[in-house]
Amino acid sequence: KILPHLLEMTNRKNKNIEVVNEYGVTEAAVMSTIFRRQQREKTIKIGHPIWNTRLYILNKWHKPQPIGAAGELCIAGVGLARGYLNRPELTAERFLSFSYRSYRSYKTYIPEKIYKTGDLARWLPDGTVEFLGRIDLQVKIRGYRIEPGEIEKRLLNHPGIKEALVMARQHENGEKYLCVYVVGASSSKGVQAIEVSSLREYLSGELPDYMVPGHFVLLEKIPLTPNGKVDMKALPAPKIESGQEYAAPRDDIERRLVKIWLEVLGREPSASIGIDDNFFRLGGHSLNTTILATRIHQAFHVELSLSEVFKRRTVRKLGEYIRQAHHKAYIGIEPVEKMEYYPLSSAQKRLYFLQQMDLESTAYNMP
């Protein structure tokens, strides 16, 4: 893994140095791709396949992915191994039969053997391949599949960052969240100071909201094992703080709100949350914002829209809103008893009416 700060150092020392990146695995004779970096390029790709080697980027159904879509990088060609010695199960799992269409006759399928690398990659519009990380390092948070390597790549393009590591951690209630560990870039004046708020703002402009980590930890260096791997166990848990001085609840409404926040955020009852702490800096997100609004409605009989929660991100401001708002009793959704048939909704009746007008139509067929 070549880091951007090493490339910059190489360029400063000698602009005539040509950086060549090779990628490969032991199962495919070590070297399968090559990439020659141009001087102005900030990132290192794994490039093009070498002679007599073919690359496929496939989804979980072993179908080719379009340009820009991530998938598993698979290798084929004369350099491929026959399999693993005396390990037929692993050979069957990693070495697969695959068919591709001939460029001479699009209808002709040519069978060959491919090796599944377990690496996540994607084709770029210029025909090169970009490495995104290991598939087994993918995490699923709030229904989204996230590649930590893609977030790390964006962070390493930031001029103030030397090293970055993204991993999933868990709150006390078992909910997963993304945590970033960063090492600041050094200069003649020492290690650059990094503002967490500026990093969060930077990533917000580079990535969709669900990929922006909620917590950042600044380190002097990434801890490594004796083998040179990242020592995950040595990484400290983030201190989940809002950055505000603690201000205690002033009345019963604020005390009840703090209790609700602790439950929604999955904190211990003994944890302290001040009335000026920001809900989202403490780990709040769109999903538990919905839960928060419902819990407030149940506790105070005040209906709260999501936009109001986003406007009033502290206990103090929510308390002010609750004191002035009109009360509206909370009515829960009662589960209906199980029936063999249920009455049609108005939308379903419309579809039935349209289907009866043209019995031959397949416009509303379900696959």
DOBATOR-704650 format. One line per field, with one value per residue (C-alpha): x, y, z; residue in three letters. Coordinates in nm, 4 decimals, decimal comma, padded with zeros to 6 digits. Layout:
N
u (X_...)
v (Y_...)
w (Z_...)
rest (Ala_...)
END
This chain:
367
u (00,0000_00,1657_00,0720_00,0303_00,2798_00,5480_00,4721_00,5002_00,8331_00,9567_00,8514_01,0262_01,3536_01,3625_01,0934_01,2473_01,1735_00,9127_00,6766_00,5506_00,2940_00,2550_-00,0341_-00,0741_-00,1280_00,0731_-00,2042_-00,1504_00,2313_00,2611_00,2345_-00,0911_-00,1213_00,1024_00,0489_00,2884_00,2009_00,2022_00,3609_00,0366_-00,1624_-00,2318_-00,3453_-00,1925_-00,4086_-00,3315_-00,3597_-00,3900_-00,3456_-00,0109_00,0243_-00,1704_-00,3636_-00,7299_-00,9160_-01,2824_-01,4701_-01,7730_-02,0683_-02,1778_-02,3620_-02,0389_-02,1732_-01,9502_-01,9846_-02,0224_-01,7607_-01,7389_-01,9229_-01,7294_-01,6954_-01,4574_-01,1417_-01,0884_-00,7819_-00,7508_-00,4708_-00,1682_-00,0121_-00,2965_-00,2170_-00,3960_-00,5170_-00,4037_-00,2067_-00,4139_-00,6855_-00,9716_-01,2389_-01,0409_-00,9501_-01,3187_-01,4038_-01,1382_-01,0788_-01,3968_-01,5033_-01,6151_-01,7326_-01,6812_-01,8083_-01,5653_-01,5037_-01,5043_-01,8451_-02,0541_-02,2704_-01,9745_-01,8869_-01,5307_-01,4815_-01,1806_-01,0719_-01,0583_-00,9162_-01,1239_-00,8771_-01,1073_-01,0065_-01,2573_-01,1939_-01,3641_-01,3029_-01,2347_-01,3425_-00,9824_-00,9677_-00,7532_-00,8486_-00,8699_-00,8107_-01,0644_-00,9697_-01,0487_-01,4029_-01,3823_-01,3257_-01,6588_-01,8976_-02,2737_-02,3992_-02,7660_-02,8388_-02,5541_-02,2539_-01,9439_-01,5857_-01,3546_-01,0778_-01,2736_-01,3016_-00,9310_-00,8419_-01,0318_-00,8648_-00,5168_-00,5812_-00,6185_-00,2934_-00,2913_-00,3076_-00,0179_-00,1952_-00,5595_-00,7458_-01,1228_-01,2916_-01,6314_-01,6824_-01,9866_-02,1773_-02,2873_-02,6237_-02,4533_-02,5093_-02,2165_-02,0528_-01,7557_-01,4441_-01,1457_-00,7878_-00,5613_-00,1969_-00,1178_00,1317_00,4653_00,6471_00,9465_00,7297_00,6311_00,3107_00,0210_-00,2712_-00,5930_-00,9390_-01,1930_-01,4695_-01,2701_-01,2130_-01,5828_-01,6659_-01,4052_-01,5469_-01,9023_-01,8001_-01,6384_-01,8750_-02,2474_-02,3725_-02,3944_-02,0200_-01,9048_-01,7697_-01,9197_-01,6027_-01,2399_-00,9314_-00,6023_-00,2906_00,0837_00,1231_-00,0830_00,0053_00,1584_00,2192_00,5717_00,4705_00,4000_00,0190_-00,2140_-00,2658_-00,6448_-00,6522_-00,4187_-00,6420_-00,8115_-01,1881_-01,3005_-01,4004_-01,7527_-01,7761_-01,9622_-01,6836_-01,9049_-01,8551_-02,0945_-02,4154_-02,6500_-03,0275_-03,2230_-03,5711_-03,7730_-03,8230_-03,4494_-03,3751_-03,6286_-03,4840_-03,1318_-03,2621_-03,4241_-03,1013_-02,9012_-03,1379_-03,1568_-02,7774_-02,7157_-02,5260_-02,4980_-02,7520_-02,4583_-02,3143_-02,3428_-02,4957_-02,5097_-02,7994_-02,5755_-02,4295_-02,4983_-02,7063_-02,5256_-02,1756_-02,2637_-02,3367_-02,6874_-02,7938_-03,1093_-03,2346_-03,2123_-03,3413_-03,6700_-03,6633_-03,5870_-03,8856_-04,1168_-03,9877_-04,0372_-04,3935_-04,4634_-04,3102_-04,4330_-04,7314_-04,5592_-04,5358_-04,1902_-04,0947_-03,7487_-03,6720_-03,7384_-03,4885_-03,2275_-03,2902_-03,2850_-02,9869_-02,9450_-03,1486_-03,1775_-03,3380_-03,5628_-03,6794_-03,7659_-03,9683_-04,1556_-04,2527_-04,4130_-04,5590_-04,9224_-04,9851_-05,1020_-05,1643_-04,9479_-05,1501_-04,9491_-05,0067_-05,2022_-05,1176_-05,4188_-05,5139_-05,4019_-05,6620_-05,6730_-05,7738_-05,7403_-05,9497_-05,7899_-05,6517_-05,7653_-05,4443_-05,4929_-05,8541_-05,7357_-05,4904_-05,7621_-05,9974_-05,7315_-05,6557_-06,0254_-06,0434_-05,7687_-05,7380_-05,4527_-05,2287_-04,9115_-04,8284_-04,8739_-04,7450_-04,5108_-04,1989)
v (00,0000_00,3193_00,6257_00,9717_01,1340_00,8895_00,9855_01,3539_01,2931_01,1018_01,3852_01,6463_01,4546_01,3642_01,4518_01,2163_00,9036_00,6821_00,5112_00,1730_-00,0215_-00,3964_-00,6002_-00,9724_-01,2797_-01,5976_-01,8004_-01,6054_-01,6048_-01,2987_-01,0226_-00,9710_-00,5958_-00,2954_00,0782_00,3595_00,6705_01,0080_01,2978_01,4820_01,1805_01,1778_00,8166_00,4858_00,2424_-00,1213_-00,0459_-00,2836_-00,6615_-00,7797_-00,9886_-01,3203_-01,2148_-01,1189_-00,9396_-00,9649_-00,7613_-00,9655_-00,9287_-01,1955_-01,3806_-01,3899_-01,1428_-00,8614_-00,5238_-00,2041_00,0717_00,2392_-00,0344_-00,2228_-00,6001_-00,8857_-00,8828_-01,2161_-01,3183_-01,5523_-01,6390_-01,8597_-01,7635_-01,9109_-02,1963_-02,5306_-02,5043_-02,5686_-02,8858_-03,1433_-02,8859_-02,9669_-02,7743_-02,4492_-02,5007_-02,5423_-02,2270_-01,9964_-02,1386_-02,1300_-02,2098_-01,8972_-01,8159_-01,4888_-01,3665_-01,3591_-01,0127_-01,1670_-01,3301_-01,1840_-01,4987_-01,7307_-01,8090_-01,9112_-02,1118_-02,0583_-02,0816_-01,7761_-01,7123_-01,5115_-01,2799_-01,1594_-00,8029_-00,5292_-00,3227_-00,1341_-00,0417_00,3261_00,5034_00,5058_00,1243_00,0958_-00,0844_00,0814_-00,1249_-00,0532_-00,2977_-00,6467_-00,7803_-00,9379_-00,5873_-00,4608_-00,3487_-00,3097_-00,0130_00,0882_-00,1195_00,0221_-00,1814_00,0320_-00,0214_00,1342_00,1459_00,3966_00,6317_00,5847_00,6737_01,0045_01,0829_01,0138_01,2706_01,5353_01,7379_01,7301_01,3515_01,1088_00,7842_00,6853_00,3785_00,3285_00,0521_-00,0410_-00,0362_-00,0990_00,1052_-00,0561_-00,1426_-00,3366_-00,0699_-00,0367_00,2924_00,4039_00,5291_00,6971_00,6884_00,9475_01,0518_01,4093_01,4876_01,6204_01,9269_02,1379_02,2842_01,9420_01,7396_01,9425_02,0038_01,8575_01,9857_01,7027_01,9365_02,0233_01,6528_01,5801_01,8726_01,7562_01,4025_01,5366_01,6965_01,3741_01,0984_01,0352_01,1011_00,7350_00,6913_00,9871_00,8456_00,9728_00,9524_01,0545_00,9674_01,1539_00,9402_00,9993_00,6713_00,3679_00,0761_-00,2249_-00,5875_-00,7399_-00,8653_-00,5128_-00,5531_-00,3014_-00,3974_-00,3621_-00,4461_-00,1557_00,1048_00,3150_00,3490_00,7006_00,9397_01,0237_01,3891_01,6848_01,9350_02,1429_02,2143_02,0103_02,1929_02,0060_01,9725_02,2528_02,1031_01,7827_01,8209_01,8429_01,5539_01,3335_01,4390_01,3446_01,0021_00,9537_01,0578_00,8055_00,5249_00,6228_00,6638_00,3330_00,4854_00,3628_00,5263_00,6624_00,8500_01,2286_01,4345_01,8112_02,0217_02,1946_01,8742_01,8163_01,5027_01,4264_01,4776_01,2202_00,9601_01,0517_00,9794_00,9789_00,6428_00,7143_01,0668_00,9014_00,6955_01,0095_01,1969_00,9038_00,8699_01,2435_01,2182_00,9284_01,0989_01,4582_01,4248_01,6694_01,5719_01,6475_01,6363_01,5224_01,8718_02,0087_01,7618_01,8675_02,2346_02,1773_01,9499_02,0044_01,9167_02,2887_02,3745_02,0672_02,1579_02,5120_02,3710_02,1236_02,3957_02,6090_02,3388_02,2306_01,8935_01,6088_01,2674_00,9855_00,7125_00,4006_00,1793_-00,1209_-00,4517_-00,6057_-00,9652_-01,2140_-01,2810_-01,5022_-01,2044_-00,8290_-00,5497_-00,3703_-00,0209_00,2578_00,2263_-00,1497_-00,1004_00,1350_-00,1261_-00,3922_-00,1615_-00,0898_-00,4596_-00,5393_-00,2836_-00,4652_-00,8289_-00,8921_-00,6180_-00,7190_-00,3650_-00,4448_-00,8022_-00,8879_-01,0956)
w (00,0000_-00,1179_00,0854_-00,0733_00,1650_00,0439_-00,3163_-00,2317_-00,0601_-00,3658_-00,5976_-00,3844_-00,3785_-00,7462_-00,9984_-01,2537_-01,0511_-01,2174_-00,9731_-01,0938_-00,8931_-00,9396_-00,8031_-00,7781_-00,5652_-00,5152_-00,6818_-01,0064_-01,0244_-00,7950_-01,0580_-01,2495_-01,3112_-01,3595_-01,3270_-01,4181_-01,2226_-01,3930_-01,2036_-01,1302_-01,0133_-00,6401_-00,6109_-00,7072_-00,9025_-00,9756_-01,3447_-01,6402_-01,6584_-01,7911_-02,1083_-02,1064_-01,7950_-01,7762_-01,4976_-01,4069_-01,1487_-01,0487_-00,8140_-00,5652_-00,8443_-01,0488_-01,3055_-01,4430_-01,2734_-01,4808_-01,4814_-01,1415_-00,9496_-00,6832_-00,6981_-00,6320_-00,8418_-01,0183_-01,2204_-01,5195_-01,7584_-01,8128_-01,4786_-01,2741_-01,0356_-01,0611_-00,7026_-00,3460_-00,2799_-00,0881_-00,0143_-00,2559_-00,0595_-00,0610_-00,4279_-00,5188_-00,3232_-00,4721_-00,8234_-01,0321_-01,3867_-01,5700_-01,9225_-02,1059_-02,4406_-02,7305_-02,8738_-03,2238_-03,1837_-02,9049_-02,8964_-02,8358_-02,4739_-02,3928_-02,0707_-01,8473_-01,4842_-01,2598_-00,9143_-00,6629_-00,4884_-00,2107_-00,3013_-00,3718_-00,6865_-00,9681_-01,3294_-01,3977_-01,7190_-01,8479_-01,8401_-01,5284_-01,2084_-00,8677_-00,5540_-00,2761_-00,0010_00,1218_00,0890_00,4337_00,5752_00,4382_00,7098_00,7121_00,9116_00,9248_00,6147_00,4018_00,2886_00,3349_00,2182_00,4807_00,2191_00,0122_00,3109_00,3886_00,0307_00,0560_00,3882_00,2500_-00,0231_00,2490_00,2717_00,6512_00,6895_00,6757_00,7684_00,8113_00,9283_00,9292_01,1252_01,2674_01,6436_01,8621_02,1185_02,4451_02,2852_02,0039_01,7361_01,4959_01,4041_01,1937_01,3678_01,1999_01,3290_01,1681_01,1938_01,0961_00,8199_00,9409_00,8133_00,9137_01,1922_01,3282_01,2993_01,1628_01,3981_01,2597_01,3453_01,3626_01,2465_00,9324_00,8566_00,8942_00,6664_00,4123_00,3997_00,3721_00,0429_-00,0827_00,0325_00,0897_00,4430_00,5432_00,4740_00,6850_01,0143_01,3358_01,5444_01,4890_01,6944_01,6446_01,6967_01,6909_01,5002_01,4003_01,6338_01,4575_01,5527_01,5310_01,1833_01,0619_01,0611_01,2248_01,5891_01,6095_01,9812_02,0609_01,8943_02,1643_02,1784_02,0856_02,3600_02,2565_02,3493_02,2081_02,2713_02,5041_02,8731_03,0845_03,1774_03,4111_03,3484_03,5157_03,5510_03,5174_03,1401_03,0730_03,3103_03,1292_02,7934_02,9065_03,0126_02,6693_02,4938_02,6972_02,5975_02,2286_02,1996_02,3777_02,6710_03,0267_03,2645_03,4660_03,1639_03,1661_02,8874_02,9217_02,8024_02,5449_02,3979_02,0277_01,9609_01,6342_01,7736_02,0392_01,7710_01,6599_01,3032_01,0904_01,2205_01,5919_01,5264_01,4267_01,7472_01,9504_01,8035_01,8827_02,2396_02,3005_02,1651_02,4026_02,7071_02,6635_02,4252_02,1912_01,8262_01,6885_01,3205_01,2127_01,0848_01,4350_01,5832_01,3268_01,4131_01,7899_01,8439_02,2184_02,5266_02,6070_02,2709_02,2705_02,6214_02,5090_02,2184_02,4414_02,6926_02,4196_02,1933_02,1804_02,3373_02,1178_02,2685_02,1368_01,9680_01,8991_01,5973_01,7191_01,5504_01,3736_01,4246_01,1633_00,8932_00,5884_00,3715_00,4251_00,2670_-00,0276_00,0142_-00,2195_-00,4246_-00,4607_-00,5699_-00,8470_-00,9766_-00,9731_-01,1643_-01,4306_-01,4677_-01,5177_-01,7991_-01,9928_-01,8891_-02,1360_-01,9963_-01,8115_-01,6955_-01,3269_-01,3185_-01,0342_-01,1134)
rest (Lys_Ile_Leu_Pro_His_Leu_Leu_Glu_Met_Thr_Asn_Arg_Lys_Asn_Lys_Asn_Ile_Glu_Val_Val_Asn_Glu_Tyr_Gly_Val_Thr_Glu_Ala_Ala_Val_Met_Ser_Thr_Ile_Phe_Arg_Arg_Gln_Gln_Arg_Glu_Lys_Thr_Ile_Lys_Ile_Gly_His_Pro_Ile_Trp_Asn_Thr_Arg_Leu_Tyr_Ile_Leu_Asn_Lys_Trp_His_Lys_Pro_Gln_Pro_Ile_Gly_Ala_Ala_Gly_Glu_Leu_Cys_Ile_Ala_Gly_Val_Gly_Leu_Ala_Arg_Gly_Tyr_Leu_Asn_Arg_Pro_Glu_Leu_Thr_Ala_Glu_Arg_Phe_Leu_Ser_Phe_Ser_Tyr_Arg_Ser_Tyr_Arg_Ser_Tyr_Lys_Thr_Tyr_Ile_Pro_Glu_Lys_Ile_Tyr_Lys_Thr_Gly_Asp_Leu_Ala_Arg_Trp_Leu_Pro_Asp_Gly_Thr_Val_Glu_Phe_Leu_Gly_Arg_Ile_Asp_Leu_Gln_Val_Lys_Ile_Arg_Gly_Tyr_Arg_Ile_Glu_Pro_Gly_Glu_Ile_Glu_Lys_Arg_Leu_Leu_Asn_His_Pro_Gly_Ile_Lys_Glu_Ala_Leu_Val_Met_Ala_Arg_Gln_His_Glu_Asn_Gly_Glu_Lys_Tyr_Leu_Cys_Val_Tyr_Val_Val_Gly_Ala_Ser_Ser_Ser_Lys_Gly_Val_Gln_Ala_Ile_Glu_Val_Ser_Ser_Leu_Arg_Glu_Tyr_Leu_Ser_Gly_Glu_Leu_Pro_Asp_Tyr_Met_Val_Pro_Gly_His_Phe_Val_Leu_Leu_Glu_Lys_Ile_Pro_Leu_Thr_Pro_Asn_Gly_Lys_Val_Asp_Met_Lys_Ala_Leu_Pro_Ala_Pro_Lys_Ile_Glu_Ser_Gly_Gln_Glu_Tyr_Ala_Ala_Pro_Arg_Asp_Asp_Ile_Glu_Arg_Arg_Leu_Val_Lys_Ile_Trp_Leu_Glu_Val_Leu_Gly_Arg_Glu_Pro_Ser_Ala_Ser_Ile_Gly_Ile_Asp_Asp_Asn_Phe_Phe_Arg_Leu_Gly_Gly_His_Ser_Leu_Asn_Thr_Thr_Ile_Leu_Ala_Thr_Arg_Ile_His_Gln_Ala_Phe_His_Val_Glu_Leu_Ser_Leu_Ser_Glu_Val_Phe_Lys_Arg_Arg_Thr_Val_Arg_Lys_Leu_Gly_Glu_Tyr_Ile_Arg_Gln_Ala_His_His_Lys_Ala_Tyr_Ile_Gly_Ile_Glu_Pro_Val_Glu_Lys_Met_Glu_Tyr_Tyr_Pro_Leu_Ser_Ser_Ala_Gln_Lys_Arg_Leu_Tyr_Phe_Leu_Gln_Gln_Met_Asp_Leu_Glu_Ser_Thr_Ala_Tyr_Asn_Met_Pro)
END
